[in-house]
């Protein structure tokens, strides 16, 4: 099904399951996605900023040129999603911990693509981002805390002011400008 230029009202999507749908230039702002599932859906030039999410699932979805800013991904699940070209400023990527099991699991985002994505000001807390593509992304003032960044690719990413706190960094790809920006953020100065 194709939805074009539609504005979704607050509870319209609550409890719904969308599969193989295409959303073009749709407005979801302030919608409630409680118990909503999206499978193989395309959100092209949509605005999902400030949506309310609770037990929401996105599987194999793509978000070209869409806005997903000011979101708290606390109660969301992503699997094989492609955020290339999306704007996701000031988001919080943190997985909720199970009330039954007190052990905290990392927010699994390793199957997602964040290349060419504007993530400025976002926070990744205790996330598995191993092998994730961040090439050409805007990561200005992004915080990565206790994240697994093994084999993640930050080539040509703008990481000025980004913080990497207690992260697992192994075979993580960073270009020369990235090394300079990273060093500057830690107080190093390049000698001439």
Secondary structure, 3 states (H helix, E strand, C coil): CEEECCECCCCCCCCCEEECCEEECCECCCCECCCCEEECCEEECCECCCCECCCEEEECCECCCCECCCCECCCEEEECCECCCCECCCCEEECCCCCCCCCCCCEECCCCECCCCECCCCEEECEECCCCECCCCECCCCEEECCECCCCECCCCECCCCEEECCECCCCECCHHHHHHHHHHCCCCCCC
